[in-house]
Amino acid sequence: MNNISKNHNSILSVIFNTKMLICVFTGFASGLPLYILIQLMPAWLQSEGVNIKTIGAFTLTQIPYIWKFLWAPFMDNISLFRLGRRRGWMLLSQIVLFILIASMGFFSPTLNIMLIALLSFAIALFSATQDVALDAFRRELLSDKELGLGNSIHINAYRIAGLVPGSLSLILSNYFAWDIVFIVTACFMFPAILMTILVKEPNKQVVTTHKLENIITKPFLEFIQRNGIKSALLILAFIFFYKLGDSMATSLATPFYLQMGYSRVDIGLIAKNASLWPSVIGALFGGILMIKIGINRALWLFGMVQVLSILGFVWLSIKGPFDVIASEQLILLAAVISFEALGVGLGSAAFVSYIAKTTNPLYTATQFALFTSFASIPRTLMNASTGFIVASLGWTNFFWLCTMLAIPGMLLLFKVAPWQAKE
């Protein structure tokens, strides 16, 4: 009886603490700029008459998410504004992001498409820099036991942040000019700025000066030496493939809903909000379950749900497009998006926890950036071709392709996260 009580108290102590509240803010801060790029930007460009191929190619502006590991080593060694290695970079990135997002709506997609692409690239650059600092901050903040739930809450808040550009901003665009919409959206960076100012660095670490070659090479050599070349390559391959299918499936979600006949208000009120509660419940349940079953088994179970959720898009594409949107079509959309939110939310929580577990605390920012950079390749380079694939195959065959591309990541689990392996 005492053991049961101790276990119960142990789980509650992991769930209810200040660290988990901080993870809410880190997730929201990380998700907002990315969802502006992958949800609000496509909707804005399509509403202004930009063709689907150009919208798909706009994904290339997200290239900084792939290359962030190049400047991450310097972030491991340089402190800004006397705030520490993490908070200084967080604050700089968040202030610049506010300025860039607020300025976006003052330009016209038909007249200033290259300038908008440049601004999108800058948002991606500072968003990726913020992610490096936030990921390292969160990894150093959480103990190994707290990783599962902390990253689940982070992912949950990350997805909730998508409700701002993916729901509120779309609804506001029906009533206000786009410059007002982007200014309002940018103001949601303020909670992140306030959080950065108020929290403390996880560790009292003194920034030391190293030789340039050590700053750049040591984090990568340590990862290879610790795992061996073969295992290191398998881990990187798994990180690349695990979320490839669902990343491609959701890359043009907003244009897909619009082409199925749904209005921006439908998408804002029904589709985006339908993802909220499945995401919240799924992330919390998944995080608590990871405390019990471990990260490896969570990758298997949550990954299966993630793969199956792509089939909802296949179903919707077969049913649509709709000439008239009635309650039946709105329920269909809500069901598809809810299951997608559950699958992606669960899969992402386990995936980010796996990445965090794989890093060495001595090189948190650099190795975390390296792994998440590999995870960003599908979203950035592969997704840039999705507009052309859809134009060639149609929506239904495109989503079947995404389902097939999700399978290699699941097969690699046999090597990198065996079900029976002790953690």
Helices and strands as residue ranges (DSSP letters): H 2-15, H 18-35, I 36-40, H 41-47, H 52-57, G 58-62, H 64-67, G 68-70, H 72-75, H 87-104, H 113-141, G 144-146, H 147-161, H 163-163, I 164-168, H 169-172, H 178-186, G 187-189, H 190-198, H 212-227, H 229-241, H 244-250, H 253-259, H 264-266, I 267-271, H 272-274, H 276-319, H 327-358, G 361-363, H 364-377, I 378-382, G 383-385, H 386-393, H 395-405, H 407-411, H 413-416
